[in-house]
Amino acid sequence: GELLGYYEPDDPEERRVARKRFIAPSNGLTPEDVERLLADVLEESPELIRASQEVFAHYQTSLEAPPSCE
């Protein structure tokens, strides 16, 4: 499959086992997920939500094809 990115665990014990965990696109946040989190959970301003949408739009148009694990 394709890789979306990775995260490094904050917990030092978990970090000893797995330095990086790769996130497949199906497990990543979508722009819609981010919008819902910012608006409904974090109750952020409409300006911040619009700015995040612009970041996603720029990211999606400037992104090279993700690496493949195949």
Backbone as a chain_set.jsonl record, in Angstrom:
{"seq": "GELLGYYEPDDPEERRVARKRFIAPSNGLTPEDVERLLADVLEESPELIRASQEVFAHYQTSLEAPPSCE", "coords": {"N": [[0.817, -1.181, 0.0], [0.213, 2.384, -0.035], [2.071, 4.933, 1.65], [1.193, 7.391, 4.004], [2.375, 8.955, 5.932], [4.141, 9.329, 9.041], [4.347, 8.803, 12.609], [6.088, 9.513, 15.644], [6.166, 7.83, 18.674], [5.289, 9.396, 21.804], [5.651, 8.357, 24.324], [8.349, 7.102, 26.122], [8.794, 4.349, 26.637], [7.221, 3.073, 24.698], [8.477, 4.103, 22.488], [10.894, 2.769, 22.467], [10.203, 0.327, 21.421], [8.974, 0.877, 18.956], [10.191, 3.145, 16.86], [9.179, 4.715, 14.79], [5.943, 4.936, 13.444], [4.223, 3.974, 10.676], [1.686, 5.489, 8.743], [-1.021, 4.509, 6.937], [-2.852, 5.754, 4.072], [-5.615, 5.224, 4.416], [-5.896, 5.315, 7.137], [-5.294, 7.857, 7.874], [-6.007, 11.341, 8.671], [-8.64, 13.01, 7.041], [-9.31, 15.988, 5.083], [-11.92, 16.713, 5.759], [-12.25, 15.428, 8.218], [-10.435, 16.89, 9.78], [-11.587, 19.417, 9.653], [-14.008, 18.934, 11.025], [-13.015, 18.21, 13.577], [-11.684, 20.603, 14.315], [-13.834, 22.438, 14.298], [-16.051, 21.27, 15.782], [-15.037, 19.833, 18.007], [-12.733, 21.155, 19.062], [-13.647, 23.707, 18.885], [-12.724, 25.889, 17.326], [-11.989, 29.003, 15.615], [-13.778, 30.223, 12.694], [-11.964, 31.357, 10.903], [-9.518, 30.049, 11.406], [-10.237, 27.479, 10.678], [-10.751, 27.816, 7.932], [-8.149, 28.497, 7.152], [-6.823, 26.081, 7.665], [-8.046, 24.486, 5.754], [-7.058, 25.666, 3.441], [-4.363, 25.011, 3.69], [-4.481, 22.211, 3.426], [-5.469, 22.089, 0.779], [-3.344, 23.253, -0.66], [-1.316, 21.45, 0.008], [-2.275, 19.06, -1.139], [-2.196, 19.662, -3.855], [0.476, 20.138, -4.328], [1.845, 17.911, -3.677], [4.008, 15.177, -4.127], [3.693, 11.904, -5.573], [2.837, 9.454, -3.147], [5.184, 7.25, -1.46], [5.481, 3.775, -2.31], [4.794, 0.624, -0.816], [5.12, -1.691, -2.095]], "CA": [[0.0, 0.0, 0.0], [0.895, 3.67, -0.03], [2.279, 5.51, 2.972], [0.777, 8.782, 4.138], [3.328, 9.625, 6.799], [4.427, 8.543, 10.23], [4.501, 9.548, 13.85], [6.968, 8.894, 16.632], [5.474, 7.806, 19.962], [5.788, 10.276, 22.867], [5.997, 7.53, 25.476], [9.684, 6.516, 25.934], [8.71, 2.881, 26.592], [6.705, 2.707, 23.378], [9.479, 4.511, 21.506], [11.92, 1.716, 22.399], [9.682, -0.761, 20.587], [8.709, 1.372, 17.602], [10.621, 4.539, 16.724], [8.246, 5.389, 13.889], [4.808, 4.128, 12.997], [3.769, 4.5, 9.406], [0.243, 5.635, 8.663], [-1.551, 4.322, 5.593], [-3.853, 6.781, 3.772], [-6.938, 4.893, 4.958], [-5.887, 5.604, 8.568], [-4.949, 9.258, 8.092], [-7.107, 12.296, 8.746], [-9.036, 13.673, 5.806], [-9.629, 17.4, 5.334], [-13.222, 16.775, 6.43], [-12.009, 15.06, 9.621], [-9.775, 18.019, 10.438], [-12.594, 20.474, 9.787], [-14.93, 18.562, 12.103], [-12.296, 18.319, 14.85], [-11.462, 22.011, 14.639], [-15.099, 23.136, 14.541], [-16.949, 20.676, 16.778], [-14.357, 19.36, 19.217], [-11.865, 22.201, 19.604], [-14.395, 24.97, 18.8], [-11.835, 26.921, 16.793], [-12.634, 30.063, 14.833], [-13.935, 29.952, 11.258], [-10.742, 31.768, 10.202], [-8.537, 28.971, 11.539], [-10.737, 26.351, 9.883], [-10.469, 28.155, 6.524], [-6.696, 28.414, 6.955], [-6.452, 24.663, 7.59], [-8.507, 23.993, 4.455], [-6.103, 26.16, 2.445], [-3.143, 24.203, 3.829], [-4.76, 20.92, 2.798], [-5.578, 22.277, -0.67], [-1.985, 23.455, -1.169], [-0.591, 20.197, 0.206], [-2.741, 18.055, -2.095], [-1.805, 20.014, -5.221], [1.931, 20.185, -4.473], [2.409, 16.67, -3.156], [4.435, 14.126, -5.042], [3.038, 10.632, -5.288], [3.404, 8.838, -1.943], [5.97, 6.042, -1.728], [4.735, 2.524, -2.284], [5.424, -0.465, -0.052], [5.126, -2.905, -2.913]], "C": [[0.861, 1.245, 0.0], [1.025, 4.179, 1.397], [1.889, 6.98, 2.961], [1.794, 9.574, 4.94], [3.613, 8.741, 7.992], [4.393, 9.438, 11.453], [5.453, 8.794, 14.744], [6.262, 8.953, 17.978], [6.119, 8.755, 20.974], [6.294, 9.478, 24.061], [7.36, 6.865, 25.246], [9.671, 4.987, 25.867], [8.229, 2.409, 25.22], [7.73, 3.035, 22.293], [10.589, 3.474, 21.382], [11.5, 0.586, 21.472], [9.528, -0.297, 19.14], [9.092, 2.839, 17.518], [9.634, 5.332, 15.875], [7.126, 4.416, 13.548], [4.282, 4.768, 11.722], [2.252, 4.45, 9.333], [-0.173, 5.484, 7.205], [-2.622, 5.381, 5.331], [-5.227, 6.485, 4.377], [-7.029, 5.185, 6.45], [-5.563, 7.058, 8.875], [-6.188, 10.133, 8.202], [-7.377, 12.883, 7.369], [-9.25, 15.153, 6.11], [-10.961, 17.57, 6.068], [-13.094, 16.417, 7.911], [-11.407, 16.232, 10.392], [-10.77, 19.152, 10.661], [-13.546, 20.173, 10.943], [-14.255, 18.676, 13.469], [-12.108, 19.778, 15.266], [-12.758, 22.714, 15.03], [-15.85, 22.585, 15.746], [-16.262, 20.296, 18.082], [-13.557, 20.491, 19.865], [-12.511, 23.586, 19.596], [-13.509, 26.134, 18.367], [-12.619, 27.896, 15.92], [-12.784, 29.645, 13.37], [-12.685, 30.324, 10.457], [-9.685, 30.67, 10.249], [-8.954, 27.758, 10.705], [-10.474, 26.602, 8.404], [-8.975, 28.045, 6.226], [-6.254, 26.961, 6.846], [-6.886, 24.064, 6.26], [-7.561, 24.442, 3.344], [-4.8, 25.372, 2.492], [-3.344, 22.85, 3.166], [-4.816, 21.05, 1.283], [-4.193, 22.447, -1.289], [-1.19, 22.155, -1.099], [-0.982, 19.172, -0.851], [-2.32, 18.385, -3.517], [-0.297, 19.992, -5.419], [2.617, 18.886, -4.073], [2.824, 15.725, -4.273], [3.681, 12.855, -4.686], [3.675, 9.999, -4.057], [4.204, 7.591, -2.288], [5.111, 4.794, -1.604], [5.513, 1.475, -1.509], [5.563, -1.732, -0.883], [6.462, -3.16, -3.535]], "O": [[2.09, 1.166, 0.031], [0.185, 3.887, 2.248], [2.214, 7.717, 2.03], [2.043, 10.744, 4.649], [3.355, 7.538, 7.957], [4.407, 10.664, 11.349], [5.609, 7.579, 14.619], [5.803, 10.021, 18.385], [7.34, 8.903, 21.003], [7.25, 9.877, 24.725], [7.518, 6.132, 24.27], [10.452, 4.395, 25.122], [8.771, 1.459, 24.656], [7.833, 2.322, 21.295], [11.166, 3.314, 20.306], [12.336, -0.037, 20.818], [9.913, -1.007, 18.212], [8.384, 3.692, 18.054], [9.296, 6.472, 16.196], [7.355, 3.218, 13.385], [3.941, 5.951, 11.697], [1.619, 3.501, 9.797], [0.272, 6.242, 6.343], [-3.243, 5.863, 6.278], [-5.924, 7.405, 4.804], [-8.133, 5.295, 6.983], [-5.56, 7.448, 10.043], [-7.291, 9.705, 7.862], [-6.451, 13.212, 6.627], [-9.36, 15.532, 7.276], [-11.108, 18.466, 6.899], [-13.746, 17.026, 8.759], [-11.818, 16.527, 11.514], [-10.794, 19.77, 11.726], [-13.853, 21.055, 11.745], [-14.856, 19.183, 14.416], [-12.343, 20.142, 16.418], [-12.781, 23.495, 15.982], [-16.242, 23.342, 16.633], [-16.855, 20.427, 19.153], [-13.686, 20.75, 21.061], [-12.002, 24.522, 20.214], [-13.539, 27.214, 18.957], [-13.762, 27.638, 15.543], [-12.02, 28.82, 12.869], [-12.379, 29.684, 9.451], [-9.03, 30.393, 9.244], [-8.112, 27.095, 10.101], [-10.024, 25.702, 7.694], [-8.584, 27.554, 5.167], [-5.4, 26.637, 6.021], [-6.181, 23.227, 5.697], [-7.294, 23.685, 2.41], [-4.201, 25.095, 1.453], [-2.477, 22.389, 2.424], [-4.266, 20.209, 0.572], [-3.9, 21.852, -2.326], [-0.476, 21.804, -2.039], [-0.118, 18.488, -1.402], [-2.105, 17.473, -4.316], [0.174, 19.846, -6.547], [3.843, 18.785, -4.13], [2.086, 15.507, -5.234], [3.098, 12.754, -3.606], [4.898, 9.997, -3.92], [3.934, 6.943, -3.299], [4.125, 4.779, -0.867], [6.743, 1.447, -1.544], [6.078, -2.739, -0.397], [6.631, -4.145, -4.254]]}, "num_chains": 1, "name": "protein.A"}
